[in-house]
Amino acid sequence: DDNVSLKEMEKLSKYKDLEIEVTRMWNLKTETIPIMVGAFGIIKKYSDKYITKTPGLTNIYNIQKIALLHTSYAKHFQYSNNKSITAHTQGTQSCAR
């Protein structure tokens, strides 16, 4: 997905200064590990190599599951809010007549 690639590049660029600063201040080797997940669980093909570098992350499936559950919740919440706003607006319009 092009959006995932774009976001990955933005994040790498955004955190590059922090990476350099931490290396300079603390004399530590730092590395930004981009693991970008699209709203529908899309992950770039080479993300496996990054997952193995990240402590606590065991596999892509768990990351995709979290992304999909969050997207599902957000869509449900958005639908519920739009439905109640529409019902309230319709009720107001009929009272104004």
C-alpha distance (Angstrom), angle and dihedral (degrees) to the residues before:
residue distance angle dihedral
D1 . . .
D2 3.80 . .
N3 3.81 92.8 .
V4 3.81 91.4 57.4
S5 3.82 91.0 50.8
L6 3.79 91.6 48.0
K7 3.81 93.1 49.2
E8 3.79 91.0 47.3
M9 3.80 91.3 55.1
E10 3.82 91.1 46.4
K11 3.81 91.8 52.2
L12 3.80 93.7 47.1
S13 3.78 89.8 51.0
K14 3.81 93.4 44.2
Y15 3.80 94.7 53.3
K16 3.82 98.5 38.9
D17 3.82 92.9 91.2
L18 3.80 91.0 49.7
E19 3.80 90.6 49.2
I20 3.82 90.9 52.5
E21 3.82 92.6 45.7
V22 3.82 94.1 50.5
T23 3.80 90.3 48.1
R24 3.81 91.3 50.3
M25 3.83 96.9 44.0
W26 3.78 100.6 41.8
N27 3.81 103.1 24.8
L28 3.78 89.6 -124.5
K29 3.76 129.1 140.6
T30 3.79 107.7 -116.5
E31 3.76 132.7 -171.4
T32 3.77 130.2 -178.3
I33 3.79 109.2 -134.7
P34 3.81 111.0 -157.9
I35 3.77 113.4 -153.2
M36 3.78 105.3 167.4
V37 3.78 120.6 -178.8
G38 3.79 121.5 -170.8
A39 3.80 121.3 -136.8
F40 3.80 91.0 -97.5
G41 3.80 94.8 47.3
I42 3.80 96.3 -92.5
I43 3.80 111.4 160.0
K44 3.79 126.1 179.1
K45 3.81 115.8 -105.6
Y46 3.80 96.8 -114.2
S47 3.83 95.3 50.6
D48 3.83 89.7 102.3
K49 3.80 90.5 78.0
Y50 3.81 90.8 54.0
I51 3.80 93.4 47.3
T52 3.80 91.3 57.8
K53 3.83 89.6 54.2
T54 3.81 93.1 53.8
P55 3.82 117.5 83.4
G56 3.78 112.8 -132.1
L57 3.80 97.0 20.9
T58 3.77 109.5 104.1
N59 3.77 106.0 171.0
I60 3.78 145.7 -2.6
Y61 3.81 93.2 -115.7
N62 3.82 92.7 69.6
I63 3.80 92.1 48.9
Q64 3.80 91.9 49.1
K65 3.80 91.0 47.8
I66 3.82 91.5 54.1
A67 3.82 91.4 48.9
L68 3.80 93.2 48.6
L69 3.80 93.8 47.3
H70 3.80 91.0 50.0
T71 3.83 91.7 48.3
S72 3.79 90.9 48.7
Y73 3.81 91.7 50.6
A74 3.82 92.5 47.1
K75 3.82 92.6 49.5
H76 3.82 91.9 47.8
F77 3.81 91.5 48.9
Q78 3.82 91.6 47.9
Y79 3.83 92.0 48.8
S80 3.81 92.0 48.5
N81 3.80 92.6 50.5
N82 3.82 93.8 47.1
K83 3.80 91.2 48.8
S84 3.81 93.5 52.7
I85 3.83 92.3 44.5
T86 3.81 90.4 51.3
A87 3.81 92.2 48.3
H88 3.81 91.3 48.3
T89 3.81 92.1 47.7
Q90 3.80 92.5 49.0
G91 3.79 90.7 50.3
T92 3.80 91.0 50.6
Q93 3.79 92.6 49.6
S94 3.79 93.1 51.7
C95 3.82 91.0 49.4
A96 3.80 91.2 51.7
R97 3.81 93.4 58.6
